[in-house]
Amino acid sequence: MVHARRTDQPPIRAGFVVSKAIGNAVTRNRVKRQLRHLVAESTRSTTFGMDVVVRALPPASRRPAAALRSDLRSAWAQTVERLEAA
């Protein structure tokens, strides 16, 4: 799940919410590292500044990396599209 707010500042700031429902500390940190890497890839194609919160849902810990990448890209594209329209 991706929430974003457009800002006037060019850098994109990202925060991550990975609750205990995801799993133990090792699992939560692994999911957070994966999401951090995927968001870094996604920010390269965004031309405006925004503040982003990425929330990992419980199934994220059981999904393969390719599926997580696909899910985040889809959510990111929808969010950017929504912000560009506003």
ABEGO torsion letter per residue (X at the ends): XBBBBBBABABBBBBBBBBAAAEBAAAAAAAAAAAAAAAAAAAAABABBBBBBBBBBAAAAABBAAAAAAAAAAAAAAAAAAAAAX
